[in-house]
């Protein structure tokens, strides 16, 4: 399930299904928090608070995902844990610096996302709308065929495939 589909579930008040998907990110975030002084219980509390923040922002309609959901949740948890340590008057032993592997990972992810956005923007409007209908809105190929005037579901599927391949080629071109 894509990040956009998870966000759609949250905005559609289908939080239970979305949260099941979001908990797949928890083990890595838990590991990070525990290595930075959190107990298992504190790590779970921080993660649940981050999920609450995400759900609240999505439902308010003022949330724009500019990275992967895992990256977003990682960042929110990192800041929440830092704030919790400050409130406990404990020394914060992690800062954002040039040598922080997680920041390098986030920078790489942002570059990939930027390239992907450029690749998608280079598509024609029809391709963009088809991909958006399938991946963001979760429409079936049969519904897409009807909405976009394709004679069959298979022809809609073929067009979606061509659009996706065009986006992949442009993405590869931008990253070479």
Secondary structure, DSSP 4 states (H G I P E B T S, - for coil): --HHHHHHHHHTT-HHHHHHHHGGGHHHHHHHHHHTT--HHHHHHHHHHHHHHHHHHHHHT-----S-HHHHHHHHHHHHHHHHHHHTTPPP-----TT-HHHHHHHHHHHHHHHHHHHHHTS-HHHHHHHIIIIIS---HHHHHHHHT-SSHHHHHHHHHHHHHHHHHHHHHHT-
